[in-house]
Amino acid sequence: MTTVKYYEVVLEDIQQVEVLDEQQHYDLNSFAQVCGQSPEWVLQLIEYDILPHRLNASDLYFLVDDVSRAQKAYRLQRDFDASFTAVAMMLDLIEELEQLRRITKYQR
């Protein structure tokens, strides 16, 4: 099975969709742009261990999977007016629940 990852941005009724290459790396500014957030917000995600701290020749870089996690973090923060600490805990619990559901599904 092939999984195609993409992101979609809708601003003022203009829709932009970009297919993401799983091997692609983003620097801080391009990652923030893909996520539709500021670089400072992204750095907060790293500070609270919501995103991993990866360095490549002393520069931060991000992977495609990080886009999904950052977008989930944003939605949790927006929908629940949650702090970064609360978002980190909620994401960990959501991932644990998804893992348990996958294990249970295959044990049936």
DSSP file with accessible surface (Angstrom, degrees, kcal/mol):
  #  RESIDUE AA STRUCTURE BP1 BP2  ACC     N-H-->O    O-->H-N    N-H-->O    O-->H-N    TCO  KAPPA ALPHA  PHI   PSI    X-CA   Y-CA   Z-CA
    1    1 A M              0   0  222      0, 0.0     2,-0.4     0, 0.0     0, 0.0   0.000 360.0 360.0 360.0 134.5    0.0    0.0    0.0
    2    2 A T        -     0   0  129      2,-0.0     2,-0.5     0, 0.0     0, 0.0  -0.850 360.0-154.9-102.8 134.4    1.3    3.4   -0.9
    3    3 A T        -     0   0   82     -2,-0.4     2,-0.6     2,-0.0     0, 0.0  -0.930   3.4-159.9-109.0 128.3    0.7    6.4    1.3
    4    4 A V        -     0   0   94     -2,-0.5     2,-0.4    17,-0.0    17,-0.1  -0.944   7.9-158.8-108.1 121.6    0.7    9.9   -0.2
    5    5 A K  E     +A   20   0A  59     -2,-0.6    15,-3.2    15,-0.6     2,-0.3  -0.819  21.3 157.7-100.8 140.9    1.2   12.7    2.2
    6    6 A Y  E     -A   19   0A 131     -2,-0.4     2,-0.4    13,-0.3    13,-0.2  -0.959  29.3-138.0-150.7 164.1    0.2   16.2    1.3
    7    7 A Y  E     -A   18   0A  18     11,-2.0    11,-2.1    -2,-0.3     2,-0.4  -0.965  13.1-154.4-127.9 153.9   -0.7   19.4    2.9
    8    8 A E  E     -A   17   0A  86     -2,-0.4     2,-0.4     9,-0.2     9,-0.2  -0.989   5.8-169.4-130.8 130.7   -3.5   21.8    2.0
    9    9 A V  E     -A   16   0A  40      7,-2.8     7,-2.9    -2,-0.4     2,-0.5  -0.987   0.8-171.2-121.9 129.6   -3.7   25.5    2.6
   10   10 A V  E     +A   15   0A  84     -2,-0.4     2,-0.4     5,-0.2     5,-0.2  -0.975  12.0 167.7-123.0 114.7   -6.9   27.5    2.1
   11   11 A L  E >  S-A   14   0A 120      3,-2.3     3,-1.9    -2,-0.5    -2,-0.0  -0.992  70.8 -18.8-128.8 124.2   -6.6   31.3    2.3
   12   12 A E  T 3  S-     0   0  185     -2,-0.4    -1,-0.1     1,-0.3     3,-0.1   0.914 127.5 -50.8  47.3  51.1   -9.4   33.6    1.1
   13   13 A D  T 3  S+     0   0  162      1,-0.2     2,-0.5    -3,-0.1    -1,-0.3   0.648 112.1 121.1  64.7  15.3  -11.0   30.9   -1.0
   14   14 A I  E <   -A   11   0A 121     -3,-1.9    -3,-2.3     2,-0.0     2,-0.5  -0.956  49.2-156.7-108.2 123.1   -7.7   30.0   -2.7
   15   15 A Q  E     -A   10   0A 118     -2,-0.5     2,-0.4    -5,-0.2    -5,-0.2  -0.863  11.0-175.5-105.8 130.6   -6.7   26.4   -2.2
   16   16 A Q  E     -A    9   0A 105     -7,-2.9    -7,-2.8    -2,-0.5     2,-0.4  -0.992   2.3-174.6-125.4 128.7   -3.1   25.2   -2.5
   17   17 A V  E     -A    8   0A  79     -2,-0.4     2,-0.4    -9,-0.2    -9,-0.2  -0.977   0.6-174.3-123.9 135.2   -2.2   21.5   -2.3
   18   18 A E  E     -A    7   0A  66    -11,-2.1   -11,-2.0    -2,-0.4     2,-0.4  -0.996  21.0-135.1-131.8 129.7    1.3   20.2   -2.3
   19   19 A V  E     -A    6   0A 100     -2,-0.4     2,-0.4   -13,-0.2   -13,-0.3  -0.666  26.8-138.0 -79.7 134.9    2.4   16.5   -2.3
   20   20 A L  E     -A    5   0A  12    -15,-3.2   -15,-0.6    -2,-0.4     2,-0.5  -0.810   1.6-137.0-101.7 133.3    5.2   15.9    0.2
   21   21 A D    >   -     0   0   95     -2,-0.4     3,-1.8     1,-0.1    43,-0.2  -0.746  13.5-140.5 -84.3 126.1    8.2   13.7   -0.5
   22   22 A E  T 3  S+     0   0   97     -2,-0.5    42,-0.4     1,-0.3    43,-0.2   0.729 102.0  51.8 -63.4 -21.5    8.9   11.5    2.5
   23   23 A Q  T 3  S+     0   0  146     40,-0.1    -1,-0.3    41,-0.1     2,-0.1   0.531  85.9 113.6 -89.1  -7.5   12.6   12.0    2.1
   24   24 A Q    <   -     0   0   64     -3,-1.8    40,-0.5     1,-0.0     2,-0.4  -0.402  52.2-154.9 -70.5 139.7   12.3   15.8    2.0
   25   25 A H  E     -B   63   0B  99     38,-0.1     2,-0.4    -2,-0.1    38,-0.2  -0.894   4.4-153.4-111.1 147.2   13.9   17.8    4.8
   26   26 A Y  E     -B   62   0B   8     36,-2.4    36,-2.0    -2,-0.4     2,-0.1  -0.939   8.5-137.5-117.8 142.8   12.7   21.3    5.7
   27   27 A D     >  -     0   0   88     -2,-0.4     4,-2.7    34,-0.2     5,-0.3  -0.364  43.0 -90.5 -84.0 176.6   14.7   24.1    7.4
   28   28 A L  H  > S+     0   0   37     32,-0.4     4,-2.5     1,-0.2     5,-0.2   0.924 123.7  44.4 -57.5 -49.1   13.0   26.1   10.1
   29   29 A N  H  > S+     0   0  107      1,-0.2     4,-2.2     2,-0.2    -1,-0.2   0.916 116.0  45.1 -67.6 -42.9   11.6   28.8    7.9
   30   30 A S  H  > S+     0   0   38      2,-0.2     4,-2.5     1,-0.2    -1,-0.2   0.888 113.2  51.8 -69.3 -35.4   10.2   26.5    5.2
   31   31 A F  H  X S+     0   0    0     -4,-2.7     4,-2.3     2,-0.2    -2,-0.2   0.938 109.5  49.4 -63.3 -44.7    8.8   24.1    7.8
   32   32 A A  H  X>S+     0   0    2     -4,-2.5     5,-2.6    -5,-0.3     4,-0.8   0.916 111.5  50.0 -60.5 -39.7    7.0   27.0    9.6
   33   33 A Q  H ><5S+     0   0  151     -4,-2.2     3,-0.7     2,-0.2    -2,-0.2   0.926 109.1  50.4 -65.5 -44.1    5.6   28.1    6.2
   34   34 A V  H 3<5S+     0   0    9     -4,-2.5    -1,-0.2     1,-0.3    -2,-0.2   0.897 113.9  46.3 -60.1 -38.7    4.4   24.6    5.4
   35   35 A C  H 3<5S-     0   0   13     -4,-2.3    -1,-0.3    -5,-0.2    -2,-0.2   0.601 110.6-124.0 -79.5 -12.1    2.7   24.5    8.8
   36   36 A G  T <<5S+     0   0   56     -4,-0.8     2,-0.2    -3,-0.7    -3,-0.2   0.800  75.2 106.4  73.3  28.0    1.2   27.9    8.4
   37   37 A Q  S   <S-     0   0   53     -5,-2.6    -1,-0.3    -6,-0.2    -2,-0.1  -0.762  74.3 -90.1-130.0 176.6    2.9   29.1   11.6
   38   38 A S     >  -     0   0   50     -2,-0.2     4,-1.9     1,-0.1     3,-0.3  -0.522  31.9-118.6 -86.9 155.4    5.8   31.3   12.7
   39   39 A P  H  > S+     0   0   30      0, 0.0     4,-2.5     0, 0.0     5,-0.2   0.868 116.0  58.8 -59.0 -33.4    9.3   30.0   13.3
   40   40 A E  H  > S+     0   0  128      2,-0.2     4,-1.6     1,-0.2     5,-0.1   0.889 104.0  50.4 -63.2 -39.7    9.0   31.0   16.9
   41   41 A W  H  > S+     0   0   26     -3,-0.3     4,-1.6     2,-0.2    -1,-0.2   0.922 109.6  50.7 -63.8 -42.9    5.9   28.8   17.3
   42   42 A V  H  X S+     0   0    0     -4,-1.9     4,-1.7     1,-0.2    -2,-0.2   0.915 107.3  53.6 -61.8 -41.7    7.9   25.9   15.8
   43   43 A L  H  X S+     0   0   75     -4,-2.5     4,-2.5     1,-0.2    -1,-0.2   0.859 104.6  55.6 -63.1 -32.5   10.7   26.5   18.2
   44   44 A Q  H  X S+     0   0   66     -4,-1.6     4,-2.1     2,-0.2    -1,-0.2   0.890 103.4  55.0 -64.8 -38.1    8.2   26.3   21.1
   45   45 A L  H  <>S+     0   0    0     -4,-1.6     5,-2.9     1,-0.2     6,-1.4   0.895 110.5  45.6 -62.0 -38.0    7.2   22.8   19.8
   46   46 A I  H ><5S+     0   0   18     -4,-1.7     3,-1.9     4,-0.2    -2,-0.2   0.925 109.3  54.8 -69.5 -43.3   10.8   21.8   20.0
   47   47 A E  H 3<5S+     0   0  124     -4,-2.5    -2,-0.2     1,-0.3    -1,-0.2   0.863 111.8  44.0 -59.5 -36.0   11.3   23.3   23.5
   48   48 A Y  T 3<5S-     0   0   86     -4,-2.1    -1,-0.3    -5,-0.1    -2,-0.2   0.212 116.0-113.8 -95.8  15.9    8.3   21.3   24.8
   49   49 A D  T < 5S+     0   0  135     -3,-1.9    -3,-0.2     2,-0.2    -2,-0.1   0.757  82.4 124.5  59.2  27.9    9.4   18.1   23.1
   50   50 A I  S   <S+     0   0    1     -5,-2.9    -4,-0.2    -6,-0.2    -5,-0.1   0.847  80.1  29.8 -80.0 -36.5    6.4   18.1   20.8
   51   51 A L  S    S-     0   0    2     -6,-1.4    -2,-0.2    -9,-0.2    -1,-0.2  -0.928  97.5-106.8-117.4 147.5    8.8   17.9   17.8
   52   52 A P        -     0   0   53      0, 0.0     2,-0.9     0, 0.0    -5,-0.1  -0.376  26.2-121.2 -72.4 151.3   12.3   16.3   17.9
   53   53 A H        +     0   0  119     -7,-0.1     2,-0.4    -2,-0.1     9,-0.1  -0.835  40.3 175.1 -94.0 103.4   15.4   18.5   17.9
   54   54 A R        -     0   0   56     -2,-0.9     7,-1.5     7,-0.4     2,-0.4  -0.953  11.5-165.0-115.1 132.3   17.3   17.4   14.8
   55   55 A L  E     -C   60   0C  99     -2,-0.4     2,-0.4     5,-0.2     5,-0.2  -0.937   9.9-176.3-118.0 139.3   20.5   19.1   13.7
   56   56 A N  E >  S-C   59   0C  95      3,-2.9     3,-1.4    -2,-0.4    -2,-0.0  -0.938  83.9 -23.2-131.4 105.9   22.2   18.8   10.3
   57   57 A A  T 3  S-     0   0   83     -2,-0.4     3,-0.1     1,-0.3    -1,-0.1   0.939 127.9 -51.2  54.2  47.2   25.5   20.7   10.2
   58   58 A S  T 3  S+     0   0  104      1,-0.2     2,-0.4     0, 0.0    -1,-0.3   0.523 119.2 110.0  69.6   8.4   24.3   23.0   13.0
   59   59 A D  E <  S-C   56   0C 107     -3,-1.4    -3,-2.9   -32,-0.0    -1,-0.2  -0.920  71.1-117.1-111.4 141.6   21.0   23.8   11.3
   60   60 A L  E     -C   55   0C  33     -2,-0.4   -32,-0.4    -5,-0.2     2,-0.3  -0.443  35.2-175.4 -68.6 144.5   17.6   22.5   12.4
   61   61 A Y        -     0   0   58     -7,-1.5    -7,-0.4   -34,-0.2     2,-0.3  -0.982   9.7-156.9-142.2 156.8   15.8   20.3   10.0
   62   62 A F  E     -B   26   0B   1    -36,-2.0   -36,-2.4    -2,-0.3     2,-0.2  -0.942   9.2-137.7-132.0 152.5   12.3   18.7   10.0
   63   63 A L  E >>  -B   25   0B  44     -2,-0.3     3,-1.0   -38,-0.2     4,-0.7  -0.600  33.1-102.2-105.6 169.8   10.8   15.7    8.2
   64   64 A V  H >> S+     0   0    4    -40,-0.5     3,-1.3   -42,-0.4     4,-1.0   0.885 120.3  58.8 -59.7 -40.7    7.4   15.2    6.5
   65   65 A D  H 3> S+     0   0   93      1,-0.3     4,-1.7   -43,-0.2    -1,-0.3   0.803  96.9  63.1 -60.8 -27.1    6.0   13.3    9.5
   66   66 A D  H <> S+     0   0    9     -3,-1.0     4,-2.7     1,-0.2    -1,-0.3   0.816  93.9  62.0 -67.1 -28.8    6.8   16.4   11.6
   67   67 A V  H <X S+     0   0    4     -3,-1.3     4,-2.5    -4,-0.7     5,-0.2   0.952 104.6  46.7 -61.5 -48.0    4.3   18.4    9.5
   68   68 A S  H  X S+     0   0   54     -4,-1.0     4,-2.3     1,-0.2    -1,-0.2   0.924 113.4  48.0 -60.6 -45.2    1.4   16.2   10.6
   69   69 A R  H  X S+     0   0   33     -4,-1.7     4,-2.4     1,-0.2    -1,-0.2   0.915 112.1  49.6 -64.6 -41.2    2.4   16.3   14.3
   70   70 A A  H  X S+     0   0    0     -4,-2.7     4,-2.5     2,-0.2    -1,-0.2   0.910 110.6  50.0 -64.7 -39.8    2.8   20.1   14.2
   71   71 A Q  H  X S+     0   0   53     -4,-2.5     4,-2.4     2,-0.2    -1,-0.2   0.900 110.4  49.7 -67.4 -38.0   -0.6   20.5   12.6
   72   72 A K  H  X S+     0   0   57     -4,-2.3     4,-2.5    -5,-0.2     5,-0.2   0.918 110.3  51.6 -62.6 -42.3   -2.2   18.2   15.2
   73   73 A A  H  X S+     0   0    0     -4,-2.4     4,-2.6     1,-0.2    -2,-0.2   0.924 109.4  49.6 -60.7 -43.4   -0.5   20.3   17.9
   74   74 A Y  H  X S+     0   0   82     -4,-2.5     4,-3.0     1,-0.2     5,-0.2   0.931 110.6  49.4 -61.8 -45.5   -1.9   23.5   16.4
   75   75 A R  H  X S+     0   0  107     -4,-2.4     4,-3.3     1,-0.2     5,-0.3   0.909 112.2  48.1 -62.6 -41.0   -5.4   22.0   16.2
   76   76 A L  H  X S+     0   0   21     -4,-2.5     4,-2.1     2,-0.2     6,-0.6   0.924 113.4  47.6 -63.9 -42.4   -5.3   20.9   19.9
   77   77 A Q  H  X>S+     0   0   37     -4,-2.6     4,-0.9    -5,-0.2     5,-0.6   0.930 118.2  41.2 -64.0 -43.9   -3.9   24.3   20.9
   78   78 A R  H  <5S+     0   0  132     -4,-3.0     3,-0.3    -5,-0.2    -2,-0.2   0.948 118.5  43.3 -69.1 -49.9   -6.6   26.1   19.0
   79   79 A D  H  <5S+     0   0   95     -4,-3.3    -2,-0.2     1,-0.2    -1,-0.2   0.821 128.8  26.4 -70.9 -33.4   -9.6   23.9   19.8
   80   80 A F  H  <5S-     0   0  138     -4,-2.1    -1,-0.2    -5,-0.3    -2,-0.2   0.338  97.5-124.7-112.0   5.1   -8.9   23.5   23.5
   81   81 A D  T  <5 +     0   0  151     -4,-0.9     2,-0.2    -3,-0.3    -3,-0.2   0.921  54.3 174.3  49.1  45.9   -7.0   26.7   24.2
   82   82 A A      < -     0   0   14     -5,-0.6    -1,-0.2    -6,-0.6    -2,-0.1  -0.569  31.6-122.0 -90.3 148.4   -4.3   24.3   25.5
   83   83 A S     >  -     0   0   69     -2,-0.2     4,-2.6    -3,-0.1     5,-0.2  -0.307  34.0-103.5 -74.6 168.2   -0.8   25.2   26.6
   84   84 A F  H  > S+     0   0   34      1,-0.2     4,-2.4     2,-0.2     5,-0.2   0.887 123.8  54.0 -62.8 -36.2    2.3   23.7   25.0
   85   85 A T  H  > S+     0   0   88      2,-0.2     4,-2.0     1,-0.2    -1,-0.2   0.934 110.4  45.5 -63.2 -44.9    2.7   21.4   28.0
   86   86 A A  H  > S+     0   0   28      1,-0.2     4,-2.9     2,-0.2    -2,-0.2   0.904 111.5  52.6 -66.4 -39.7   -0.9   20.2   27.7
   87   87 A V  H  X S+     0   0    1     -4,-2.6     4,-2.8     2,-0.2     5,-0.2   0.922 107.7  51.7 -62.4 -43.6   -0.6   19.7   23.9
   88   88 A A  H  X S+     0   0   14     -4,-2.4     4,-2.1     1,-0.2    -1,-0.2   0.933 112.7  45.4 -59.2 -44.1    2.6   17.6   24.5
   89   89 A M  H  X S+     0   0  116     -4,-2.0     4,-2.4     2,-0.2    -2,-0.2   0.928 112.9  49.9 -67.3 -43.2    0.7   15.4   26.9
   90   90 A M  H  X S+     0   0   46     -4,-2.9     4,-2.7     1,-0.2    -2,-0.2   0.922 110.6  49.8 -62.8 -43.0   -2.4   15.1   24.7
   91   91 A L  H  X S+     0   0    2     -4,-2.8     4,-2.6     2,-0.2    -1,-0.2   0.908 110.5  50.1 -63.2 -41.0   -0.3   14.1   21.7
   92   92 A D  H  X S+     0   0   86     -4,-2.1     4,-2.2    -5,-0.2    -1,-0.2   0.922 112.8  46.7 -62.6 -42.6    1.5   11.4   23.7
   93   93 A L  H  X S+     0   0  101     -4,-2.4     4,-2.5     2,-0.2    -2,-0.2   0.904 111.5  51.0 -67.3 -39.4   -1.8   10.0   24.9
   94   94 A I  H  X S+     0   0   62     -4,-2.7     4,-2.5     2,-0.2    -2,-0.2   0.932 111.6  47.6 -63.2 -44.9   -3.3   10.1   21.4
   95   95 A E  H  X S+     0   0   81     -4,-2.6     4,-2.3     2,-0.2    -2,-0.2   0.899 111.6  50.4 -64.4 -39.7   -0.3    8.2   20.0
   96   96 A E  H  X S+     0   0  111     -4,-2.2     4,-2.5     2,-0.2    -1,-0.2   0.924 111.0  49.1 -64.2 -42.1   -0.4    5.6   22.8
   97   97 A L  H  X S+     0   0   81     -4,-2.5     4,-2.4     2,-0.2    -2,-0.2   0.925 110.8  50.0 -63.1 -43.7   -4.1    5.1   22.2
   98   98 A E  H  X S+     0   0   72     -4,-2.5     4,-2.1     1,-0.2    -1,-0.2   0.904 110.9  50.1 -62.1 -40.3   -3.5    4.7   18.5
   99   99 A Q  H  X S+     0   0  102     -4,-2.3     4,-2.4     2,-0.2    -2,-0.2   0.924 110.5  49.1 -64.2 -43.9   -0.8    2.2   19.1
  100  100 A L  H  X S+     0   0   89     -4,-2.5     4,-2.6     1,-0.2    -2,-0.2   0.895 110.0  52.0 -63.6 -38.1   -3.0    0.2   21.5
  101  101 A R  H  X S+     0   0  159     -4,-2.4     4,-2.4     2,-0.2    -1,-0.2   0.896 109.4  49.7 -65.6 -39.6   -5.8    0.1   18.9
  102  102 A R  H  X S+     0   0  131     -4,-2.1     4,-1.9     2,-0.2    -2,-0.2   0.927 112.3  47.6 -64.9 -41.6   -3.4   -1.2   16.3
  103  103 A I  H  X S+     0   0   75     -4,-2.4     4,-1.1     1,-0.2    -2,-0.2   0.941 113.6  47.2 -63.9 -45.6   -2.2   -3.9   18.6
  104  104 A T  H  X S+     0   0   63     -4,-2.6     4,-0.6     1,-0.2     3,-0.4   0.898 108.8  55.4 -64.1 -38.6   -5.7   -4.9   19.6
  105  105 A K  H >< S+     0   0  144     -4,-2.4     3,-0.7     1,-0.2    -1,-0.2   0.902 110.0  45.2 -62.6 -40.5   -6.8   -4.9   15.9
  106  106 A Y  H 3< S+     0   0  182     -4,-1.9    -1,-0.2     1,-0.2    -2,-0.2   0.680 105.8  61.2 -81.4 -14.0   -4.1   -7.4   15.0
  107  107 A Q  H 3<        0   0  149     -4,-1.1    -1,-0.2    -3,-0.4    -2,-0.2   0.586 360.0 360.0 -86.2 -10.1   -4.7   -9.7   18.0
  108  108 A R    <<        0   0  240     -3,-0.7    -3,-0.0    -4,-0.6    -4,-0.0  -0.198 360.0 360.0 -76.8 360.0   -8.3  -10.4   16.9
